[in-house]
């Protein structure tokens, strides 16, 4: 085996290792991103439920305020 063949094999192996290193980093980043998106989705669903509750409470308060304004004869 001549040194050109050895250098060629070493070059191919080095290139493969470099590509695999990039692939592993991208895969790791995508996994972290997927976990973050899942967590964000859960937080948004929880916030949506809280918002629905607050809108219900605000609607009830609006009805009570309107009834009190009618009783007092207040016009806006």
JOJOBEL-V717128 format. One record per helix or strand. SS is the DSSP state (H for helix, E for strand). FROM is the first residue (numbers start at 1). TO is the last residue. Records with the same first field share a line. If there is no record, write none. Layout:
# JOJOBEL-V717128
SS = FROM-TO + FROM-TO
This chain:
# JOJOBEL-V717128
H = 3-72
